[in-house]
């Protein structure tokens, strides 16, 4: 949900992140409970900051929550330019999560090289629990360490107040450079974890349709023995960082799509965005429609329990970051037109660093209008443009 608010109502996004800051004391205590002497580990499920997840393999073991929060802090800062927030709130969140990763991980000989890894963790995919070096977790930890070190330099005075010394930030840089990211030379794709490709693939062909979602029909320890994903995991990292070569992303998408059940409501929106990035407009549209209609048609069979609110955020992500190609990278906001074939036009309005922008996409053009605020430089369909009033660029 947070990206929606970051781009459309930054004040609410800020409040959500301030809530995380308010429960830092409980997060620090949680880290100590799990034997980590420095930093903070946020609870997987919580109301008051204390862990409320009873089933730890698919709850507390999802240490990536720290990296998720750090990514959210950084995205909020990049999109809003809210300097005061970083001084009062964001920087401390980045520091304490970086300190956790530094203390939680271990140096090991991996593939004949001294690298930094994270052991007995669960990634976003809750059908794969307690594994070593989950790609998503490691990628977020690497980002968290590197970005915290950069922000400590940018906000040097406040970092000093928070007790960060130069050698600590240097250590984060060095560790980030050495974080192990599993990769299969044979398949030429990122591997979900150290053991992922050693497991047999779930017998999809003999699994009755009525036995989905799997978690309602099979014991977790049965599911954990197979290659089967409840939701986007490695592909979720691909979505967040959008830095894979097109050919590798295509291979990765095909491999993980074949073993993903989408038993989680959070899954289809990510598959929609990546399909749009791969210019597969049919898949992108089909996954989006399932996402958008999830509660309307009771796609998951549990709408009686309430709305899938995070999935509603995913519906917006499918449109804005998928079809609209809105993403911040290389210190600039990018807009890329991936309008579905069946849609004649699409308009998205969003906030960016105190400005209100409206982008109208058609199959012939991408029109960016500055509704409110100062002129701004953007990347539109791969070309740098200064947006002062309504601008037009070719598709």
TISE-443586 format. One line per 4 residues: number of its first residue (from 1); their letters; for each residue x, y, z of C-alpha. Coordinates in steps of 0.05 Angstrom, whole numbers. Last residue first. Example, Ala and Ser with C-alpha at 12.3 -4.5 7.8 and 13.67 -1.06 7.14 Angstrom:
2) SA) 273 -21 143 ~ 246 -90 156
//
This chain:
395) XXXX) 115 128 -560 ~ 134 198 -584 ~ 140 253 -533 ~ 92 309 -515
391) XXXX) 97 360 -460 ~ 42 399 -423 ~ 78 454 -384 ~ 149 459 -357
387) XXXX) 174 388 -363 ~ 248 386 -381 ~ 259 321 -418 ~ 311 265 -418
383) XXXX) 294 211 -468 ~ 285 137 -451 ~ 209 137 -459 ~ 204 199 -416
379) XXXX) 263 211 -368 ~ 244 270 -324 ~ 269 341 -310 ~ 223 385 -269
375) XXXX) 191 454 -276 ~ 162 481 -210 ~ 95 462 -181 ~ 25 443 -202
371) XXXX) -8 411 -262 ~ 56 395 -300 ~ 29 355 -359 ~ 65 295 -390
367) XXXX) 38 269 -456 ~ 61 200 -480 ~ 45 188 -553 ~ 18 144 -608
363) XXXX) -9 83 -571 ~ -38 130 -519 ~ -12 150 -450 ~ -33 212 -412
359) XXXX) 12 232 -355 ~ -10 281 -301 ~ 40 312 -254 ~ 30 346 -187
355) XXXX) 95 375 -159 ~ 123 377 -89 ~ 177 326 -102 ~ 135 281 -146
351) XXXX) 60 272 -138 ~ 16 230 -183 ~ -37 232 -236 ~ -44 174 -285
347) XXXX) -82 177 -351 ~ -93 117 -397 ~ -113 111 -470 ~ -140 64 -523
343) XXXX) -134 2 -480 ~ -135 -65 -515 ~ -61 -64 -533 ~ -41 -50 -461
339) XXXX) -2 15 -452 ~ 71 3 -436 ~ 95 75 -441 ~ 156 90 -399
335) XXXX) 163 145 -346 ~ 228 150 -308 ~ 242 193 -247 ~ 316 209 -238
331) XXXX) 372 192 -190 ~ 393 131 -230 ~ 326 100 -216 ~ 256 122 -196
327) XXXX) 199 85 -229 ~ 136 101 -269 ~ 128 51 -327 ~ 55 71 -337
323) XXXX) 31 1 -357 ~ 73 -31 -302 ~ 93 20 -250 ~ 28 59 -250
319) XXXX) -23 8 -272 ~ 4 -55 -239 ~ 24 -14 -178 ~ -48 11 -171
315) XXXX) -74 -60 -171 ~ -19 -79 -121 ~ -45 -27 -73 ~ -113 -61 -77
311) XXXX) -75 -126 -65 ~ -51 -96 1 ~ -124 -86 20 ~ -148 -156 6
307) XXXX) -218 -138 30 ~ -252 -177 85 ~ -263 -248 112 ~ -321 -260 64
303) XXXX) -271 -247 7 ~ -242 -316 21 ~ -248 -355 -43 ~ -185 -326 -73
299) XXXX) -219 -300 -136 ~ -279 -274 -98 ~ -307 -242 -162 ~ -306 -170 -136
295) XXXX) -251 -185 -85 ~ -199 -204 -137 ~ -226 -161 -194 ~ -166 -114 -198
291) XXXX) -114 -168 -188 ~ -146 -217 -237 ~ -152 -160 -287 ~ -79 -141 -277
287) XXXX) -55 -213 -288 ~ -94 -215 -353 ~ -70 -146 -375 ~ 4 -161 -363
283) XXXX) -3 -229 -395 ~ -34 -199 -458 ~ 15 -139 -459 ~ 77 -181 -461
279) XXXX) 124 -121 -470 ~ 175 -150 -421 ~ 164 -90 -375 ~ 89 -103 -381
275) XXXX) 100 -176 -361 ~ 141 -151 -302 ~ 84 -106 -278 ~ 31 -161 -286
271) XXXX) 73 -213 -250 ~ 80 -164 -192 ~ 5 -153 -191 ~ -8 -228 -192
267) XXXX) 29 -244 -128 ~ 1 -205 -69 ~ -65 -245 -65 ~ -24 -306 -45
263) XXXX) -43 -373 -75 ~ -11 -346 -138 ~ 9 -419 -155 ~ 80 -404 -178
259) XXXX) 123 -459 -209 ~ 116 -442 -283 ~ 118 -367 -269 ~ 186 -377 -236
255) XXXX) 220 -404 -299 ~ 186 -359 -350 ~ 200 -296 -310 ~ 272 -314 -299
251) XXXX) 284 -328 -373 ~ 251 -262 -393 ~ 288 -224 -339 ~ 353 -254 -365
247) XXXX) 339 -232 -436 ~ 318 -161 -416 ~ 382 -149 -376 ~ 365 -143 -302
243) XXXX) 363 -75 -268 ~ 290 -66 -248 ~ 307 -60 -174 ~ 240 -72 -141
239) XXXX) 212 -115 -196 ~ 272 -162 -199 ~ 268 -168 -124 ~ 195 -188 -130
235) XXXX) 216 -237 -185 ~ 260 -273 -134 ~ 197 -280 -91 ~ 131 -274 -128
231) XXXX) 77 -316 -94 ~ 59 -384 -65 ~ 119 -415 -99 ~ 131 -488 -113
227) XXXX) 198 -524 -118 ~ 186 -580 -68 ~ 203 -603 2 ~ 170 -542 35
223) XXXX) 101 -564 11 ~ 103 -629 51 ~ 129 -593 113 ~ 72 -543 105
219) XXXX) 19 -599 109 ~ -25 -601 48 ~ -97 -581 35 ~ -107 -510 59
215) XXXX) -34 -490 45 ~ -42 -514 -27 ~ -92 -460 -46 ~ -112 -498 -86
211) XXXX) -134 -570 -77 ~ -198 -560 -117 ~ -157 -557 -181 ~ -132 -627 -169
207) XXXX) -56 -636 -164 ~ -32 -690 -212 ~ -2 -643 -265 ~ 24 -595 -212
203) XXXX) 70 -647 -182 ~ 114 -596 -144 ~ 183 -590 -177 ~ 237 -633 -145
199) XXXX) 288 -597 -101 ~ 360 -583 -120 ~ 340 -520 -156 ~ 320 -484 -93
195) XXXX) 378 -506 -48 ~ 419 -442 -41 ~ 360 -396 -50 ~ 313 -367 -103
191) XXXX) 365 -376 -157 ~ 379 -317 -203 ~ 378 -339 -276 ~ 428 -366 -326
187) XXXX) 397 -436 -323 ~ 464 -472 -318 ~ 502 -414 -287 ~ 450 -412 -232
183) XXXX) 456 -350 -188 ~ 452 -341 -112 ~ 469 -270 -90 ~ 524 -268 -36
179) XXXX) 535 -202 -1 ~ 608 -181 -12 ~ 599 -109 -36 ~ 547 -97 18
175) XXXX) 597 -120 71 ~ 650 -71 48 ~ 601 -13 45 ~ 572 -31 113
171) XXXX) 642 -35 143 ~ 658 35 116 ~ 595 60 152 ~ 620 30 217
167) XXXX) 691 57 207 ~ 663 127 199 ~ 626 125 266 ~ 551 124 274
163) XXXX) 526 146 342 ~ 459 175 324 ~ 485 246 335 ~ 542 230 287
159) XXXX) 491 207 235 ~ 455 273 244 ~ 517 312 227 ~ 536 267 169
155) XXXX) 469 268 132 ~ 496 254 62 ~ 552 210 88 ~ 506 170 132
151) XXXX) 459 167 72 ~ 511 131 30 ~ 526 80 84 ~ 451 67 95
147) XXXX) 443 57 20 ~ 497 4 17 ~ 474 -35 78 ~ 400 -33 58
143) XXXX) 414 -51 -15 ~ 455 -112 5 ~ 401 -132 55 ~ 348 -125 2
139) XXXX) 387 -169 -46 ~ 402 -220 8 ~ 329 -226 28 ~ 306 -232 -45
135) XXXX) 359 -284 -62 ~ 344 -328 -2 ~ 413 -344 24 ~ 400 -406 66
131) XXXX) 330 -434 75 ~ 279 -433 132 ~ 215 -433 91 ~ 194 -441 18
127) XXXX) 117 -441 10 ~ 115 -373 44 ~ 148 -339 -16 ~ 170 -270 10
123) XXXX) 235 -300 35 ~ 244 -345 96 ~ 311 -346 133 ~ 356 -400 160
119) XXXX) 422 -368 140 ~ 443 -300 114 ~ 508 -294 74 ~ 571 -252 66
115) XXXX) 624 -277 18 ~ 694 -306 20 ~ 702 -341 -47 ~ 709 -415 -64
111) XXXX) 636 -421 -86 ~ 616 -395 -18 ~ 668 -391 38 ~ 631 -358 94
107) XXXX) 624 -290 129 ~ 560 -287 170 ~ 497 -246 173 ~ 457 -222 233
103) XXXX) 506 -170 258 ~ 514 -131 193 ~ 441 -142 175 ~ 418 -113 242
99) XXXX) 464 -53 238 ~ 435 -37 169 ~ 364 -40 199 ~ 385 8 255
95) XXXX) 419 57 207 ~ 363 60 155 ~ 310 70 209 ~ 353 124 241
91) XXXX) 360 160 175 ~ 286 159 161 ~ 259 192 224 ~ 282 262 244
87) XXXX) 337 277 193 ~ 306 236 136 ~ 238 267 148 ~ 268 337 147
83) XXXX) 298 325 78 ~ 231 306 46 ~ 253 300 -27 ~ 184 269 -40
79) XXXX) 199 214 -90 ~ 270 199 -69 ~ 256 204 6 ~ 194 160 2
75) XXXX) 233 109 -40 ~ 289 108 11 ~ 242 96 70 ~ 205 42 31
71) XXXX) 270 6 14 ~ 290 9 88 ~ 222 -19 108 ~ 228 -77 58
67) XXXX) 299 -90 81 ~ 276 -98 153 ~ 217 -141 132 ~ 268 -186 98
63) XXXX) 275 -222 164 ~ 218 -267 143 ~ 236 -317 197 ~ 187 -282 244
59) XXXX) 127 -304 202 ~ 127 -363 153 ~ 174 -406 194 ~ 153 -369 259
55) XXXX) 81 -391 264 ~ 54 -349 322 ~ 61 -281 289 ~ 44 -226 338
51) XXXX) 114 -197 347 ~ 114 -134 390 ~ 110 -66 358 ~ 40 -49 385
47) XXXX) -1 -77 328 ~ 45 -129 299 ~ 58 -182 246 ~ 128 -192 219
43) XXXX) 160 -155 277 ~ 215 -106 260 ~ 287 -127 273 ~ 331 -72 302
39) XXXX) 406 -60 305 ~ 460 -93 345 ~ 465 -155 390 ~ 428 -205 346
35) XXXX) 409 -267 387 ~ 336 -272 367 ~ 312 -240 431 ~ 362 -184 420
31) XXXX) 332 -169 351 ~ 263 -167 381 ~ 287 -117 434 ~ 311 -71 379
27) XXXX) 244 -77 343 ~ 207 -61 408 ~ 249 3 417 ~ 239 20 342
23) XXXX) 164 21 349 ~ 155 96 338 ~ 200 94 276 ~ 154 44 242
19) XXXX) 95 91 259 ~ 135 148 228 ~ 137 107 164 ~ 61 102 162
15) XXXX) 54 176 178 ~ 100 195 121 ~ 60 154 72 ~ -3 190 96
11) XXXX) 29 258 83 ~ 55 233 16 ~ -15 226 -13 ~ -11 203 -86
7) XXXX) 60 177 -100 ~ 80 157 -30 ~ 8 135 -15 ~ 7 85 -72
3) XXX) 78 63 -56 ~ 57 48 16 ~ 0 0 0
//
